[in-house]
Amino acid sequence: MKPQRRDTGRRVNAELMTFYIRRAHALRAEAYRGAVRALWRAVVRIIGRG
């Protein structure tokens, strides 16, 4: 038996685009913060050994 298609298609509207743009911005900011923290930990570890 074949799976049936959805009755209602997903429509991209302004509200949905705004939601995904904000979500992408938040995820990107979180990734940058994580990368900076990891870099800082590495620098502290290297300097701490000296």
N, C-alpha and C positions, 0 to 999 in steps of 0.2 A: 504494500500500500504506500502510495506517495504522500509525503507530508504536504499539507495544504498551505497555501500562502495566507498571510495575514489578511483579515478583512479590511483593516484600515492601514494604510501605508504610513510610514513615519515621515512627517513633513518637517522640513527645516524652516524654522521661522526666526524672526529677530530675537525673540526671547531665548530660544534654544541656542542660537549662536552666541548670545551674550553669556549664557551659562557656561558653555564650553570654553569660551575665551577666558572667562574669569578662572575656571578650573585649571586651564592650561597655565595661566599666569601663576596660580598658587603652587602648582606642582613644580614649575620651573624654579620658583623662588625657594621652595623647600629643597630641591636638588642642589641649587647653588649654595645654600646654607650648609648642607651636609658636606659638600666638597670643600668648602672653606674650613669647616671644623676639622675634617680629616687632614687637610694640608697643615693646619695649625698644630694639630697633635703630632704630626710627623716632624715638624720644625722643632717643637718643644722637646721631643724625644731625642733628636739629633743634638741640639744644643745642650740638653741635660747630661749627655754622655761626656761632653768636653769638660 
